[in-house]
């Protein structure tokens, strides 16, 4: 997000960061509302309070997993352990 908000030689980074914050707030609100509606509908359909939370929780988990895979593909992270090892080899030795 921070890299997207900074344009070399340009101003207005604060405005762009504010827009990102507003987008996150809207996404949280919509997600919370849809989760609550989905849970209520599942409770009515299944006739069980506990059973109504299962589909909502599973769909939330699946969406989070899909987002993580999409982010991993977009960022190009393939092998985080190897990347960490390369970074440690390049880092100067810690003294002290």
ABEGO torsion letter per residue (X at the ends): XAAAABBBGBBGAAAAAAAAAAAAAAAAAAAAAAAAAAAAAAAAAAGBAAAAAAAAAAAAAAAAAAAAAAAAAAAGBABAAAAAAAAAAABBBBBX
